[in-house]
Amino acid sequence: MRHRVKGKKLGRTKAQRKALAANMASQLIDNEKLETTLAKAKNLRPYIEKLVTKARKVDTQNKMQKFNTVKYLRKYLRSEDSIKKLIEEIGPKYKSIKGGYTKVTRTKTRQGDNAVIARIEFVEVKNEKNKK
C-alpha cells in the first residue's frame, strides 16, 4: 500500500532523482522552457516553484539576504549561471504574483514507447498597467 507516500520514483535511485531534478531545473531556467515526459514535468514543477519563490523574495540591496539565498540555491542548482539568472531576471519578474510560475502543457506522444511528452515553461506575467 502507498498510503501517504509522496512523490514518484521515476525508476531511479534517490541520488539519480536529485541529479535529474537539478539538471532539468537548470535547463528550464536557462531556456525558460523544456520538453520532457509528463511524469518528469509534473515532478519538476514543485521543485522549480520553490526555487522561484525563494528567489522572488530576495532584496538585492540586502547583501546578507542575497548571500544566504545564493547559498540555499546552490544546494538545488548546479550552475552558477542559472542561480544568477534566477535571482536577477526570473525572481523580480514574478514579484507581483504569489505562485503558479510554471505551466505544463501536453504536446505529443513519443513514437518509440508512446510516452506522453509535455512542455514545462514559465508563465507570462501580465502587467497591471496593461489591464487598466
C-alpha positions as CSV (number, residue, x, y, z in Angstrom):
1,M,0.0,0.0,0.0
2,R,1.1,3.5,-0.8
3,H,-0.7,5.4,1.9
4,R,0.8,8.9,2.4
5,V,3.8,8.2,0.2
6,K,4.8,11.4,-1.5
7,G,6.5,11.7,-4.9
8,K,7.4,9.5,-7.8
9,K,10.5,7.4,-8.1
10,L,10.8,7.7,-11.9
11,G,12.7,4.4,-12.0
12,R,15.8,6.0,-10.4
13,T,17.6,6.0,-7.1
14,K,17.5,9.0,-4.7
15,A,20.8,10.4,-6.0
16,Q,19.8,10.0,-9.6
17,R,16.4,11.7,-8.9
18,K,18.2,14.7,-7.2
19,A,20.6,15.0,-10.2
20,L,17.8,14.7,-12.7
21,A,15.8,17.4,-10.9
22,A,18.8,19.8,-10.6
23,N,19.7,19.4,-14.3
24,M,16.2,19.8,-15.5
25,A,15.7,22.9,-13.3
26,S,18.9,24.4,-14.7
27,Q,17.8,23.8,-18.2
28,L,14.4,25.3,-17.6
29,I,15.9,28.4,-16.0
30,D,18.4,28.8,-18.8
31,N,16.0,28.2,-21.7
32,E,12.7,29.2,-20.0
33,K,11.0,26.1,-21.5
34,L,11.7,22.4,-21.5
35,E,10.2,19.4,-23.3
36,T,10.3,16.1,-21.3
37,T,7.9,13.3,-20.3
38,L,4.7,14.3,-18.5
39,A,5.8,12.4,-15.3
40,K,9.2,14.3,-15.2
41,A,7.5,17.6,-15.9
42,K,5.0,17.1,-13.1
43,N,7.8,16.1,-10.8
44,L,9.9,19.2,-11.7
45,R,7.1,21.7,-11.2
46,P,7.0,21.9,-7.3
47,Y,10.8,21.8,-7.3
48,I,11.2,24.8,-9.5
49,E,8.3,26.7,-7.9
50,K,10.0,26.6,-4.5
51,L,13.2,27.9,-6.0
52,V,11.4,30.8,-7.8
53,T,9.6,31.7,-4.6
54,K,12.9,31.8,-2.7
55,A,14.5,34.0,-5.5
56,R,11.4,36.2,-5.7
57,K,11.8,37.3,-2.0
58,V,15.4,38.5,-2.4
59,D,16.1,42.1,-1.8
60,T,19.2,42.9,-4.0
61,Q,20.2,45.7,-1.6
62,N,20.5,43.4,1.4
63,K,23.8,41.6,0.8
64,M,23.3,39.2,3.6
65,Q,19.9,38.1,2.4
66,K,21.2,37.7,-1.1
67,F,24.2,35.7,0.1
68,N,22.0,33.3,2.1
69,T,19.7,32.8,-0.8
70,V,22.5,32.0,-3.2
71,K,23.9,29.6,-0.7
72,Y,20.4,27.9,-0.4
73,L,20.0,27.8,-4.2
74,R,23.4,26.1,-4.6
75,K,22.0,23.0,-2.9
76,Y,19.4,22.6,-5.6
77,L,21.0,24.0,-8.8
78,R,24.5,23.1,-10.0
79,S,25.0,26.0,-12.5
80,E,26.1,29.4,-11.2
81,D,24.7,31.0,-14.4
82,S,21.3,29.5,-13.5
83,I,21.4,30.9,-10.0
84,K,22.4,34.3,-11.3
85,K,19.6,34.4,-13.9
86,L,17.0,33.1,-11.3
87,I,17.9,35.9,-8.8
88,E,18.4,38.8,-11.3
89,E,15.8,38.1,-14.0
90,I,13.2,35.5,-13.1
91,G,12.7,36.3,-9.4
92,P,11.9,40.0,-10.0
93,K,9.6,39.2,-12.9
94,Y,7.3,37.3,-10.5
95,K,7.4,39.8,-7.6
96,S,3.7,40.6,-8.0
97,I,2.3,37.1,-8.0
98,K,2.5,34.5,-5.2
99,G,2.6,31.2,-7.1
100,G,1.9,29.4,-10.3
101,Y,5.1,30.4,-12.1
102,T,5.1,27.4,-14.4
103,K,2.7,25.6,-16.6
104,V,2.8,22.1,-18.0
105,T,1.3,21.5,-21.5
106,R,0.9,18.1,-23.1
107,T,2.4,18.3,-26.6
108,K,2.6,14.8,-28.2
109,T,3.3,11.2,-27.6
110,R,6.8,9.7,-28.2
111,Q,6.8,7.2,-31.1
112,G,9.0,4.5,-29.5
113,D,7.2,3.9,-26.3
114,N,4.1,6.0,-26.6
115,A,5.1,8.1,-23.6
116,V,3.2,11.5,-23.2
117,I,5.6,14.4,-23.9
118,A,4.9,17.7,-22.2
119,R,6.4,21.2,-22.2
120,I,7.0,22.9,-19.0
121,E,7.6,26.7,-19.2
122,F,7.3,29.8,-17.2
123,V,4.0,31.7,-17.5
124,E,3.9,35.2,-18.9
125,V,3.2,37.9,-16.3
126,K,0.5,40.4,-17.2
127,N,1.4,44.0,-16.2
128,E,-1.1,45.9,-14.0
129,K,-0.7,48.9,-16.3
130,N,-2.0,47.0,-19.4
131,K,-5.1,45.9,-17.5
132,K,-6.3,49.5,-16.9
